[in-house]
Amino acid sequence: MRVTKQATFVATFLLVAACVYGQDVHHNYDRSANFAAYKTYQWVDIPGGSVPDQLVHQAIKRAAEEQLALKGLTKVENNPDLYIGYQVAINLEKSVSLWGTSDGPWGGPWGGTRSMQGQTSTIPVGILLLDVYDVTRKQLRS
């Protein structure tokens, strides 16, 4: 019985650890750029870029503006140091969740009844690309 509880605990721990690791964040930028030299930015639309619905669009811009302000950058309408735009790509992936039940401590091949149930769902998985372009040098910085 003690081994069963330990095995259940380990399995539960591994499942929770796998769920927590749900987000995978990568970044790529010009490591030679002196980002401290930039003071202002202006939002631009990327030609052919994919933009989600209006609410998601506002949430993305708001989150980016908060982070840019923390870095000391100010949003302007003319003559910025940086142009900033974004693109979004969303794919739909299938997820399967399974769970089982049994009557008594020895379900399955050792006696008792055992049932398995499952559920499938579609999960949107997205990529957000934030482009930062140096206006003076005419170079992409991230």
Residue frames relative to the residue before (quaternion, step in Angstrom):
aa qw qx qy qz dx dy dz
M 1.0000 0.0000 0.0000 0.0000 0.00 0.00 0.00
R 0.6495 0.5249 -0.3165 0.4499 3.58 1.00 -0.86
V 0.6346 0.5276 -0.3211 0.4646 3.58 1.03 -0.80
T 0.6340 0.5319 -0.3258 0.4572 3.59 1.01 -0.81
K 0.6595 0.4961 -0.3115 0.4710 3.60 0.94 -0.82
Q 0.6551 0.5039 -0.3174 0.4650 3.57 0.97 -0.82
A 0.6509 0.5103 -0.3135 0.4666 3.57 0.97 -0.83
T 0.6385 0.5170 -0.3192 0.4725 3.57 1.02 -0.80
F 0.6436 0.5211 -0.3193 0.4608 3.60 0.97 -0.84
V 0.6676 0.4967 -0.3032 0.4644 3.59 0.88 -0.94
A 0.6555 0.5072 -0.3138 0.4632 3.61 0.93 -0.87
T 0.6532 0.5057 -0.3101 0.4706 3.59 0.96 -0.85
F 0.6425 0.5264 -0.3213 0.4549 3.57 0.95 -0.88
L 0.6728 0.4938 -0.2994 0.4625 3.60 0.89 -0.91
L 0.6331 0.5280 -0.3275 0.4617 3.59 1.03 -0.77
V 0.6657 0.4880 -0.3008 0.4778 3.60 0.91 -0.91
A 0.6455 0.5192 -0.3261 0.4555 3.60 0.94 -0.83
A 0.6477 0.5125 -0.3196 0.4645 3.60 1.01 -0.76
C 0.6616 0.5046 -0.3071 0.4619 3.61 1.01 -0.77
V 0.6400 0.5313 -0.3307 0.4459 3.58 0.99 -0.77
Y 0.6653 0.5079 -0.2955 0.4606 3.57 1.08 -0.69
G 0.2729 0.8418 -0.4390 0.1554 3.60 1.26 0.27
Q 0.7536 0.3420 -0.2153 0.5185 3.61 1.01 -0.63
D 0.1376 -0.7721 0.6188 0.0445 3.51 -0.98 0.93
V 0.0619 -0.8293 0.5552 -0.0167 3.58 -0.36 1.24
H 0.0154 -0.7741 0.6326 -0.0196 3.54 -0.90 1.02
H 0.0261 -0.7840 0.6182 0.0494 3.56 -1.16 0.49
N 0.0748 -0.7653 0.6392 0.0117 3.49 -1.20 0.70
Y 0.1394 0.7943 -0.5772 0.1286 3.57 -0.80 0.96
D 0.5970 -0.5459 0.4464 0.3824 3.55 -1.31 0.28
R 0.2970 -0.8024 0.4950 0.1516 3.56 -0.28 1.26
S 0.6379 0.5202 -0.3369 0.4571 3.61 1.20 -0.29
A 0.5299 0.6470 -0.4035 0.3713 3.61 1.25 -0.23
N 0.2983 -0.7207 0.5991 0.1805 3.55 -1.08 0.83
F 0.1936 -0.8333 0.5096 0.0915 3.57 0.12 1.29
A 0.5714 0.5939 -0.3834 0.4168 3.61 1.17 -0.40
A 0.6157 0.5697 -0.3425 0.4231 3.60 1.19 -0.45
Y 0.6368 0.5296 -0.3275 0.4547 3.60 1.19 -0.42
K 0.1365 -0.8179 0.5576 0.0395 3.56 -0.92 0.94
T 0.8076 0.1979 -0.0804 0.5496 3.61 1.07 -0.66
Y 0.0657 -0.7805 0.6200 0.0462 3.55 -1.27 0.47
Q 0.1585 -0.7501 0.6343 0.0999 3.52 -1.35 0.41
W 0.4291 -0.6848 0.5255 0.2661 3.57 -0.99 0.86
V 0.0273 -0.7726 0.6343 0.0081 3.57 -1.08 0.79
D 0.4263 -0.6544 0.5519 0.2924 3.55 -1.24 0.45
I 0.3346 -0.7238 0.5680 0.2038 3.56 -1.00 0.84
P 0.4508 -0.7016 0.4731 0.2840 3.62 -0.64 1.08
G 0.8258 0.1667 -0.1589 0.5147 3.56 -0.82 1.04
G 0.4832 0.6810 -0.4273 0.3467 3.58 1.28 0.01
S 0.4164 -0.6984 0.5284 0.2445 3.53 -1.14 0.67
V 0.0611 -0.7835 0.6183 -0.0036 3.56 -0.84 1.05
P 0.4230 -0.7154 0.4897 0.2635 3.61 -0.82 0.94
D 0.7513 -0.3571 0.2679 0.4861 3.57 -1.26 -0.26
Q 0.7387 -0.4689 0.2764 0.3976 3.57 -1.30 0.40
L 0.6660 0.5047 -0.3192 0.4471 3.62 0.91 -0.81
V 0.6627 0.4762 -0.3031 0.4922 3.58 0.95 -0.84
H 0.6036 0.5633 -0.3402 0.4502 3.59 1.04 -0.79
Q 0.6795 0.4790 -0.2834 0.4780 3.60 0.90 -0.92
A 0.6539 0.5168 -0.3160 0.4534 3.59 0.99 -0.81
I 0.6397 0.5154 -0.3250 0.4686 3.59 0.99 -0.80
K 0.6815 0.4835 -0.2956 0.4630 3.58 0.84 -0.96
R 0.6460 0.5237 -0.3247 0.4505 3.59 0.95 -0.85
A 0.6692 0.4929 -0.3003 0.4681 3.60 0.91 -0.90
A 0.6594 0.4960 -0.3099 0.4724 3.60 0.96 -0.82
E 0.6574 0.5139 -0.3147 0.4524 3.60 0.93 -0.86
E 0.6173 0.5346 -0.3479 0.4605 3.61 1.05 -0.70
Q 0.6861 0.4728 -0.2842 0.4743 3.57 0.92 -0.89
L 0.6399 0.5157 -0.3279 0.4658 3.60 1.00 -0.75
A 0.6371 0.5191 -0.3271 0.4666 3.60 1.02 -0.77
L 0.6311 0.5274 -0.3332 0.4610 3.59 1.05 -0.73
K 0.6837 0.4567 -0.2738 0.4990 3.58 1.19 -0.54
G 0.5953 -0.6163 0.3421 0.3857 3.58 1.29 0.13
L 0.5179 0.6375 -0.4197 0.3862 3.61 1.21 0.28
T 0.2248 -0.7687 0.5908 0.0980 3.55 -1.12 0.81
K 0.4046 -0.6987 0.5362 0.2461 3.57 -1.00 0.87
V 0.0183 -0.7861 0.6175 -0.0217 3.59 -0.94 0.97
E 0.4632 -0.6793 0.4986 0.2745 3.57 -1.29 0.29
N 0.7897 0.1683 -0.0859 0.5837 3.61 1.23 -0.43
N 0.8682 0.1327 -0.1018 0.4671 3.54 -1.29 0.59
P 0.1795 0.8031 -0.5502 0.1419 3.62 0.65 1.01
D 0.5281 -0.5760 0.5056 0.3657 3.54 -1.33 0.20
L 0.8035 0.1497 -0.0379 0.5749 3.57 1.09 -0.81
Y 0.2549 -0.6784 0.6585 0.2028 3.50 -1.28 0.58
I 0.0694 -0.7923 0.6056 0.0277 3.57 -0.98 0.85
G 0.0750 0.7725 -0.6248 0.0846 3.52 -0.93 1.01
Y 0.1705 -0.7923 0.5745 0.1147 3.55 -1.23 0.25
Q 0.1598 -0.7407 0.6436 0.1080 3.49 -1.38 0.37
V 0.1799 -0.7715 0.6031 0.0935 3.55 -1.19 0.59
A 0.0511 -0.7523 0.6555 0.0410 3.54 -1.12 0.78
I 0.0461 -0.8055 0.5907 -0.0113 3.57 -0.77 1.04
N 0.0878 -0.7649 0.6378 0.0229 3.55 -0.94 1.02
L 0.3294 -0.7251 0.5673 0.2095 3.56 -1.16 0.60
E 0.0682 -0.7965 0.6008 0.0032 3.56 -0.79 1.07
K 0.4328 -0.6858 0.5256 0.2572 3.55 -1.19 0.63
S 0.1139 -0.7598 0.6377 0.0556 3.54 -1.16 0.77
V 0.1434 -0.7762 0.6104 0.0661 3.56 -1.05 0.84
S 0.0801 -0.7730 0.6288 0.0256 3.57 -0.88 1.01
L 0.0504 -0.7989 0.5993 -0.0050 3.57 -0.81 1.04
W 0.0468 0.7752 -0.6294 0.0248 3.56 -1.14 0.66
G 0.1836 -0.8014 0.5639 0.0781 3.54 -1.15 0.64
T 0.1725 -0.7536 0.6250 0.1083 3.54 -1.34 0.38
S 0.0540 -0.7895 0.6094 0.0491 3.57 -1.21 0.42
D 0.4298 -0.6481 0.5594 0.2868 3.54 -1.31 0.40
G 0.8419 0.1284 -0.1070 0.5131 3.55 -0.67 1.05
P 0.6743 -0.5372 0.3452 0.3710 3.53 -1.32 0.24
W 0.7625 0.3464 -0.1964 0.5099 3.62 1.13 -0.44
G 0.0895 0.8255 -0.5493 0.0941 3.55 0.73 1.04
G 0.6801 0.4956 -0.3502 0.4114 3.55 -1.25 0.08
P 0.8420 -0.1875 0.1103 0.4937 3.63 -1.02 -0.70
W 0.6656 0.5142 -0.3054 0.4464 3.66 1.18 -0.34
G 0.7318 -0.3663 0.2345 0.5247 3.60 1.15 0.17
G 0.6955 0.4333 -0.3460 0.4570 3.55 -1.27 0.29
T 0.4584 -0.6584 0.5105 0.3095 3.55 -1.29 0.00
R 0.1100 -0.7808 0.6137 0.0406 3.52 -1.14 0.61
S 0.0433 -0.7942 0.6055 0.0253 3.56 -0.98 0.81
M 0.2005 -0.7576 0.6128 0.1012 3.53 -1.15 0.67
Q 0.0534 -0.7858 0.6161 0.0078 3.55 -0.93 0.95
G 0.0677 -0.8127 0.5782 0.0233 3.53 -1.17 0.48
Q 0.1272 -0.7636 0.6291 0.0705 3.48 -1.33 0.33
T 0.1772 -0.7614 0.6116 0.1214 3.55 -1.02 0.77
S 0.0087 -0.7843 0.6202 0.0089 3.53 -1.17 0.58
T 0.3904 -0.6870 0.5610 0.2467 3.53 -1.28 0.42
I 0.1243 -0.8049 0.5800 0.0191 3.54 -0.77 1.09
P 0.3206 -0.7270 0.5627 0.2282 3.61 -0.79 0.91
V 0.0926 -0.7689 0.6322 0.0231 3.55 -0.89 1.01
G 0.0507 -0.8593 0.5083 -0.0249 3.54 -0.56 1.15
I 0.2449 -0.7111 0.6397 0.1585 3.47 -1.41 0.36
L 0.1215 -0.7701 0.6240 0.0530 3.56 -0.92 0.95
L 0.0898 -0.7883 0.6085 0.0153 3.57 -0.70 1.14
L 0.0976 -0.7847 0.6118 0.0193 3.56 -0.64 1.16
D 0.1508 -0.8075 0.5678 0.0521 3.59 -0.52 1.20
V 0.1023 -0.7715 0.6276 0.0215 3.54 -0.93 1.02
Y 0.0660 -0.8287 0.5540 -0.0440 3.57 -0.51 1.28
D 0.3548 -0.7252 0.5583 0.1912 3.56 -0.82 1.09
V 0.3748 -0.7664 0.4809 0.2021 3.58 -0.46 1.23
T 0.6884 0.4953 -0.2868 0.4455 3.61 0.87 -0.94
R 0.7635 0.3694 -0.1897 0.4946 3.58 0.80 -1.02
K 0.2960 -0.7807 0.4919 0.2470 3.58 1.29 -0.30
Q 0.5079 0.6182 -0.4210 0.4273 3.53 0.92 1.07
L 0.4350 -0.6474 0.5590 0.2812 3.51 -1.17 0.68
R 0.2229 -0.8031 0.5443 0.0957 3.59 -0.82 1.03
S 0.8002 0.0272 -0.0578 0.5963 3.60 1.15 -0.34
